[in-house]
Amino acid sequence: MGVMGIGGMMGFGGMMYGSRAGSGWWIVGAVLQFLFLLLVLGGGYLAVRRLLNATESSDPAIEELRRAYARGDISDEEFETRRERLE
């Protein structure tokens, strides 16, 4: 009888867990896991955005210089000289 959970102290639930089994504690656990997942995903999103923004230059003069170089308006040497001056 004890193996099947009928009678004895080590049954499958019943009086062993009392009123906690149906009180909704699983909802609290699910919400906490969801919040943790949001925190991890939000942190990853912010890290990726920061890395992508770090690779782009915020100086409009350097951006214009790069565009002129890409169009072929200036030579390699002129690009390097102007870039060194701007930086």
Secondary structure, 3 states (H helix, E strand, C coil): CCCCCCCCCCCCCCCCCHHHHHCCHHHHHHHHHHHHHHHHHHHHHHHHHHHHHHHCCCCHHHHHHHHHHHHCCCCHHHHHHHHHHHC
